[in-house]
Amino acid sequence: MSRDADLDPQTYYDEFADGEWERLERDPVTRMEFENTTDYLAAFLPDSGDESASDAVRVLDAGGGPGRYTCWLAERGYEVEHCDLSAEQVRIAREKVEERGLESRVTCQQADLRDLPFADESFDAVCCLGGPLSHVVDDAERADALAELRRVARSGVRTSEASAGSSERCSDGAPVFASVIGRFAMLRDIIKFVPDASHGLLAPIAEDGDYTAERVAEHADGEGWAACHGFRADEFEAELEAAGFEVETLVGLENVAARMKRELADASDEAVADVREVVRTLREDRTAVDCSEHMLAVTRA
Ligand SMILES: C[S@@+](CC[C@H](N)C(=O)[O-])C[C@H]1O[C@@H](n2cnc3c(N)ncnc32)[C@H](O)[C@@H]1O
């Protein structure tokens, strides 16, 4: 955790922008987050199709940070719109895209999840990965952000000819992938890294998940990370359903390996492979989802 008086996510991700590109390959546990996420992207994304086709498959990477997933998607033939609240993250994402020669398939811009600058139903798939929704701490604003993600995704609603003009749901809406920060892992972080500086901070976060500037000022002398909402699995599913998404599955991206970064950093390749396999096996177990640092929802708009 670092010092950041107002815990504003935009300020934080501007200030600590450089480390973010490394985030998903820093250690075996963050690599599990990436590998498990891309497994589900590969399984649920529509086929990227023929690169020469005029109707390219369009994917939004909202809160895309330094562009890891944007590059992964563009390398697989998708046309990607990347956006992020932090101007620095957008700058880095552009740099990474250019380094890889992917600029013909990617556009990067600064934008807020709560007010996306895209037309209704303009994407064949939408990603919001690695916690952007957790940084929208206010419940009503987070509902706005979810509504925005759904608005820009191609819908599964089709006009039914039989019932002239009325509409009905089909299950072929665009896949929307969102991963958020788990509440239990957030509590463990505080216990692990700042137990002596955080008297009184754990109980309210256990109650409602909100790690806010006010609480950090009151209980932890202003010493903190970016403001954040830590989710319970059932709560995340309920918010998604309230926003109109059909939830296909929730995935615990690190589950039993959560917070084992240091322990696994020096472990043998065989030991890490063993852990990775168990994490894979348990990743859709609801308790494992709840214990994860990040939980991924695979949904349809
Ligand atoms: C941990 S990073 C994840 C970045 C990337 N998706 C990944 O997984 O590597 C969280 C990102 O969410 C962005 N973010 C936070 N609040 C946001 C908002 N309201 N709108 C857009 N992006 C936001 C931050 O700027 C940051 O880049």
PDBQT file of the ligand as one rigid body, heavy atoms in Angstrom, charges set to zero:
ROOT
HETATM    1  C1  LIG A 401      -6.066  -2.608 -11.630  1.00  0.00    +0.000 C 
HETATM    2  S1  LIG A 401      -6.351  -1.648 -13.039  1.00  0.00    +0.000 S 
HETATM    3  C2  LIG A 401      -6.848  -2.881 -14.207  1.00  0.00    +0.000 C 
HETATM    4  C3  LIG A 401      -6.416  -2.530 -15.596  1.00  0.00    +0.000 C 
HETATM    5  C4  LIG A 401      -6.607  -3.629 -16.651  1.00  0.00    +0.000 C 
HETATM    6  N1  LIG A 401      -8.010  -3.867 -16.945  1.00  0.00    +0.000 N 
HETATM    7  C5  LIG A 401      -5.925  -4.897 -16.221  1.00  0.00    +0.000 C 
HETATM    8  O1  LIG A 401      -6.611  -5.842 -15.779  1.00  0.00    +0.000 OA
HETATM    9  O2  LIG A 401      -4.690  -4.931 -16.286  1.00  0.00    +0.000 OA
HETATM   10  C6  LIG A 401      -7.874  -0.785 -12.758  1.00  0.00    +0.000 C 
HETATM   11  C7  LIG A 401      -8.113   0.291 -13.811  1.00  0.00    +0.000 C 
HETATM   12  O3  LIG A 401      -9.431   0.819 -13.675  1.00  0.00    +0.000 OA
HETATM   13  C8  LIG A 401      -9.370   2.173 -14.048  1.00  0.00    +0.000 C 
HETATM   14  N2  LIG A 401     -10.558   2.846 -13.536  1.00  0.00    +0.000 N 
HETATM   15  C9  LIG A 401     -10.903   3.084 -12.236  1.00  0.00    +0.000 A 
HETATM   16  N3  LIG A 401     -12.071   3.736 -12.185  1.00  0.00    +0.000 NA
HETATM   17  C10 LIG A 401     -12.494   3.918 -13.470  1.00  0.00    +0.000 A 
HETATM   18  C11 LIG A 401     -13.624   4.547 -14.077  1.00  0.00    +0.000 A 
HETATM   19  N4  LIG A 401     -14.580   5.124 -13.354  1.00  0.00    +0.000 N 
HETATM   20  N5  LIG A 401     -13.693   4.561 -15.427  1.00  0.00    +0.000 NA
HETATM   21  C12 LIG A 401     -12.727   3.997 -16.186  1.00  0.00    +0.000 A 
HETATM   22  N6  LIG A 401     -11.628   3.391 -15.669  1.00  0.00    +0.000 NA
HETATM   23  C13 LIG A 401     -11.524   3.352 -14.326  1.00  0.00    +0.000 A 
HETATM   24  C14 LIG A 401      -8.075   2.656 -13.415  1.00  0.00    +0.000 C 
HETATM   25  O4  LIG A 401      -7.632   3.877 -13.965  1.00  0.00    +0.000 OA
HETATM   26  C15 LIG A 401      -7.155   1.461 -13.689  1.00  0.00    +0.000 C 
HETATM   27  O5  LIG A 401      -6.452   1.626 -14.890  1.00  0.00    +0.000 OA
ENDROOT
TORSDOF 0
